[in-house]
Structure formats: C-alpha cells, structure tokens
Amino acid sequence: MSLASGPGRAATGELPGELQLFVDQHVKYIQSLNTRKDELEYWLTEHLRLSGLYWGLTALHLLGHPEALPRDETIDFVLSCQHPNGGFGAAPGHDVHMLYTVNAVQILVTIDAVDELERRGKGGKEKVGKFIASLQDPSTGTFAGDEWGETDTRFLYGALNALSLLDQLSLVDLLKAIEHIQACANFDGGYGVSPGAESHAGQILTCVGALAIAGRLDLVDKDKLGRWLSERQLDNGGLNGRPQKLEDVCYSWWVASSLAMIDRLHWIDGKKLEHFILRCQDPELGGIADRPGDMVDVFHTVFGIAGLCLLKYPGLKEVDPLYCMPKEVTKRILSR
C-alpha cells in the first residue's frame, strides 16, 4: 500500500451539495494506493508500508467494505514482513520494530487470520508475544521500539495493545508498566512521551489506552484531563495536539478517543468536529487530508473516518477507542 500523498486534494470551500461522507470515493482511493508503484514517493515511503496497510484496511472495515482488499494477498504480505524472532518489519527486508509488529497483529486480528502465524509464519502468536515482551525494560516498566533501545509511551501502549489481542499480557510486568505511565503524568492532567515531557494529545492516547487495557482508568484524573483535551478544539471545529498549534484531522482520533475512554466525549462540539472532518475530504478522488486544501493521504483518511465513527456518523461501523479497530472485531477476539 502506498503512503504517497494525493493525488487528490481536500476541498478549499464548501463541498458540493449536502455535506456528507463520500464513502465510494474513499473505498476507491484506498484500493488505488497499491497501483502507484511507478511513483518515486511509493518507494520513498516503503518504511511505512505495513502501517499503511493497517490504516487502509481499518478504514475500509469502518466504512463497511471489508471485502475491498483481497484477504489472501493481505495475509501473504504481512507474513512476508516477519522475522525469525517473531517480530515484524515495515516491509520485507526491513528491520523488526514494535510499531510494525503491533500493526501486523491488528491486521491479522481484523481479518481473523491469527492462526496463519502457526500455519505459515515464523512461529505462532506465542513467539510474537515473546518478542514484544523482550522489549520491556524490567527496571522501569517501559518498552523499547527495537533492539537499539529508544523508549516511548507509544511502544508501551503498542505492546499492551498487541499482547491483549493475542491473549499474552501475562508475559509482561503489567504493574511496572502502569508505574511508568503514572510517572509520565503531568500537573495539567495530560501525559508526555516520558517522565517530565510536556503533555501531548498523541501521548495521552497511548497512556490512557494502555491504562484502559490494563483495567486501571481509575488512576486517571478524568475531569482535569477532560478539560485539557476539550481545550484542543478550535473555532473551526478541528482539534490540535497541544496549545497554540494548528488543527489536524488526525487529532479527531487522538483527542476524541481519549475523551471517549474517560466518558468526556460530550465535552467537545461533535457537530463542529464532524463538519471539519467532512470539509477535509476530496469529494472526487477520495481520501482525507489534515486540513481543508491540503493533499489527502491514507493516514489522515483512517483517523478522520475513525473520528466520525466515535461521533456516531450514520452508516459507519462502531470503532473501539482503545484499539482503533472495529468494535465487532475486538469483541470477537477479546471474548475468546
């Protein structure tokens, strides 16, 4: 799947006719992404290929078109990215990393293909779980992204996300992980990338999501955090990631999902946010951009659609705010 931006561009004025979600155009846009192999940007974004597949696949499922990508080819590509240690790289031949391993698990769970890890993968789900667990720092509880040791709350959240989907949470020290998240909490109610770092909406999603998966949302000051998150909404309805920054469609997910997890989604103006997301579409070629007038891409497309799902936009599937996956998928896998 191509991570190249465009070719479409979000509308700069009002969309033609009634403001609506152009479902058919978005489906065609996502389907077209793997046909752009003659473009330089296709190859320059190879380091995001597996993530791009997760973003596109999830968007299609939320749009109600799970059949739009071929299942067998999807499985083949995911398994081609796996390493002997159980982890996954961004594309065949790329180094293994936590983030791509999480995306691989999410993809396989979404299309009900986890059993393929046993049949054709380089080890079953237990091996994937052990790779993820190996990246936890036993002294701090946080997780590295790869063997080189960079730590980030994104990796901690990703680890708990994937391990819970694989029913392998027992492989890690959950109490230590929770302690690390608490160390990243700030006076304003938010969370940073590491202890002492400023609050940021993306990192808040990772910390709140990890606490939700661990069953410890009781540790969150919901009103204080809810105030900080609701202040991210600007006059045009869009959301930013921290004070004094521009609005961006991706925060329709990072901010809104965190608000949903702490039962404060009603603290923002949902109709204004919905209007902002819809204005970021390309009504002709499909796709969603970061803001009106910019080039569309699959990253902003999935998070714009997921944001609309949280707002209960008509015709879309319910999304799980903990996982950014269809709720029907997480209910199926987590109830086993």
Secondary structure as UniProt FT lines:
FT   HELIX           23..32
FT   HELIX           33..35
FT   TURN            37..38
FT   HELIX           40..44
FT   HELIX           46..48
FT   HELIX           49..62
FT   TURN            63..64
FT   HELIX           66..68
FT   HELIX           71..80
FT   TURN            84..85
FT   STRAND          88..89
FT   TURN            92..93
FT   HELIX           98..110
FT   TURN            111..112
FT   TURN            114..115
FT   HELIX           116..119
FT   HELIX           125..134
FT   TURN            138..140
FT   STRAND          143..144
FT   TURN            147..148
FT   HELIX           153..165
FT   TURN            166..167
FT   HELIX           169..171
FT   HELIX           174..183
FT   TURN            187..188
FT   TURN            195..196
FT   HELIX           201..213
FT   TURN            214..215
FT   HELIX           217..219
FT   HELIX           222..230
FT   TURN            231..232
FT   TURN            235..236
FT   TURN            243..244
FT   TURN            249..250
FT   HELIX           251..261
FT   TURN            262..263
FT   HELIX           265..267
FT   HELIX           270..279
FT   TURN            283..285
FT   STRAND          288..289
FT   TURN            292..293
FT   STRAND          295..297
FT   HELIX           298..310
FT   TURN            311..312
FT   TURN            314..315
FT   STRAND          319..320
FT   TURN            321..324
FT   STRAND          325..326
FT   HELIX           327..334
//
